[in-house]
Amino acid sequence: MKFFAPVLILFLSFLALSCANPLIEANKEMRAQLIGVHDEVMSKMGELMSLQKKALAQADSLYAQDSTATAQIESMRSLAAQLDQAYEGMFVWMRQYSLDEEGKTPEEIKTYLDDQLLKVNQVNADIKAALDKAAIQLKD
């Protein structure tokens, strides 16, 4: 009988865990996906700033050579602005992202993580678009 009580408690514990809300596990996976996108994007932040400086330098150089080349100058400045906006977009997202889930249901957490995943994917798309545009315009 002494052996039966601990086994019963252990069995009931496993049963309770197996019946846990499946959203909890899905939320963990979504959080990992979200952090994965964040990490991918963060690795490009230095490149964004480097390319922004290069675009501004080319705009200044074009202006010094031929101040009437306004279309080219404006194109470089526009590229620099797009690179800066993509960079800032990452920090705007990071400032508003919250890890605090205390007191929230798994359903509320899922809704929040769905929204955050959309936002961080948009940041990722903006950064990639800016880098692609820079690769075309800043050819050496």
C-alpha atoms as one frame of an Amber mdcrd trajectory, in Angstrom:
protein
   0.000   0.000   0.000   2.901   2.384   0.674   4.036   1.901  -2.905   0.579
   2.468  -4.411   0.043   6.071  -3.205   3.210   7.544  -4.796   2.566   5.636
  -8.022  -1.017   6.931  -8.113   0.175  10.510  -7.537   2.789  10.136 -10.263
   0.226   8.669 -12.661  -2.245  11.480 -11.974   0.506  14.058 -12.483   1.371
  12.620 -15.895  -2.306  12.481 -16.775  -2.779  16.139 -15.829   0.259  17.192
 -17.862  -0.868  15.240 -20.894  -4.246  16.979 -20.771  -2.651  20.431 -20.577
  -3.774  23.065 -23.027  -2.154  22.336 -26.413  -1.903  26.096 -26.972   0.830
  26.282 -24.378   3.123  24.152 -26.548   2.030  25.958 -29.722   2.800  29.295
 -28.039   6.286  28.068 -27.134   6.882  27.108 -30.759   5.520  30.427 -32.011
   7.718  32.317 -29.545  10.745  30.383 -30.826   9.780  31.220 -34.415   9.392
  34.886 -33.504  12.807  34.969 -31.846  14.274  33.191 -34.875  13.031  35.970
 -37.170  14.344  38.553 -34.703  17.776  36.930 -34.661  17.896  36.738 -38.465
  17.028  40.412 -38.769  19.398  41.573 -36.037  22.317  40.088 -37.938  21.607
  42.557 -40.768  21.496  45.735 -38.701  25.151  46.631 -39.152  24.888  46.129
 -42.898  21.876  48.464 -43.034  23.812  51.277 -41.360  26.889  50.688 -43.496
  24.853  50.845 -46.688  22.996  53.936 -45.489  26.304  55.742 -44.974  27.481
  54.585 -48.393  24.291  55.861 -50.065  24.622  59.247 -48.366  28.293  59.443
 -49.332  27.414  58.687 -52.953  24.691  61.365 -52.879  27.213  63.884 -51.545
  29.782  62.822 -54.127  27.261  63.136 -56.958  26.270  66.574 -55.706  29.918
  67.680 -55.595  30.531  66.412 -59.149  27.303  67.648 -60.725  24.717  69.411
 -58.610  22.238  69.192 -61.495  22.087  65.381 -61.263  19.114  65.756 -58.960
  17.403  62.491 -59.928  20.467  60.427 -59.046  21.137  62.401 -55.884  17.531
  62.087 -54.756  17.577  58.375 -55.555  20.581  57.857 -53.243  19.012  59.938
 -50.491  15.759  58.018 -50.851  17.679  54.753 -50.559  19.441  56.035 -47.436
  16.053  56.968 -45.940  14.631  53.523 -46.736  17.629  51.847 -45.103  17.214
  54.060 -42.037  13.485  53.339 -41.803  14.129  49.597 -42.012  16.741  49.914
 -39.258  14.464  51.982 -37.039  11.561  49.619 -37.703  13.422  46.865 -35.912
  13.917  48.970 -32.807  10.329  50.207 -32.847   9.189  46.574 -32.874  11.613
  45.575 -30.115  10.513  48.442 -27.854   6.842  47.489 -28.084   7.396  43.704
 -27.779   6.647  42.399 -24.295   7.660  39.119 -22.713   5.224  39.628 -19.834
   2.590  36.921 -20.026   1.623  36.852 -16.376  -2.115  36.615 -15.834  -2.885
  35.965 -19.519  -4.631  32.904 -20.842  -2.958  30.747 -23.495  -5.519  32.081
 -25.969  -4.607  35.701 -25.176  -0.928  34.858 -25.487  -1.532  33.178 -28.860
  -3.396  36.245 -30.146  -0.546  38.483 -28.992   2.127  36.240 -30.509   0.213
  36.024 -33.816   0.200  39.824 -33.972   3.876  40.059 -33.034   4.838  37.463
 -35.629   3.083  39.518 -38.314   4.906  42.640 -37.148   8.370  41.083 -36.973
   7.862  39.435 -40.372   6.997  42.863 -41.794  10.174  44.278 -40.254  12.093
  41.386 -41.834  10.485  42.043 -45.243  11.244  45.791 -45.002  14.878  45.109
 -44.166  15.289  42.601 -46.987  13.624  44.982 -49.465  15.951  47.809 -48.419
  19.008  45.551 -48.705  17.902  44.290 -52.139  17.391  47.856 -53.360  20.796
  48.849 -51.982  22.443  45.899 -53.746  21.068  47.186 -57.054  21.722  50.904
 -56.554  25.088  50.726 -54.825  26.889  48.488 -57.281  30.593  49.249 -57.344
